[in-house]
Amino acid sequence: MTVVFETERLNLRHLQENDGDDFYKLMSNQNVVIYTPSAVLNRKESDLKLASLMNTNHHFWAVELKTTKEFIGIAGLKIQSTAIAEIAYSIREQFWSKGYGGEIAKGLIKYGFTHFNYSKLLAFADPKNKNSLKILSKQMNYLGCFYSEEYKCDDETFELTKKQWTQ
């Protein structure tokens, strides 16, 4: 499968139907989805979610290790408008605390600004997700905690403009 973009240790490529087993491992893990708007998914729900991500107008990709091609999660740019997108990522639990989250965030930011020419990127994290808060605070500017009407929960909110990124 063609690589969409890469970071130092990771490839981001288009999601495929044969990612189903690994995607299910991600989406059926309570420790992973607890920080997302999704509930734990059964296999049928996981397959439907994967199909929807493969056929959406947003840009979501599989994240795999360069060395082994192992699927470690998903990442993407959720379009907010023609000029703004939200960065998002979710990593399988066994790959936490290895620096992949920061690497993915940095790669999404670069790709969003250079390939899609977005003028602003946003990110949202559950207030209890300390690892993502740490990652995002290093890459972006913290705006505060706001209630998300879309997901009916509090979100720590971050943003970065292209101008800020290029300075």
Secondary structure, 3 states (H helix, E strand, C coil): CCEEEECCCEEEEECCHHHHHHHHHHHCCHHHHCCCCCCCCCHHHHHHHHHHHHCCCCEEEEEEECCCCCEEEEEEEEECCCCEEEEEEEECHHHCCCCHHHHHHHHHHHHHHHCCCCCEEEEEECCCCHHHHHHHHHHCEEEEEEEECCCCEEEEEEEEEHHHHHC
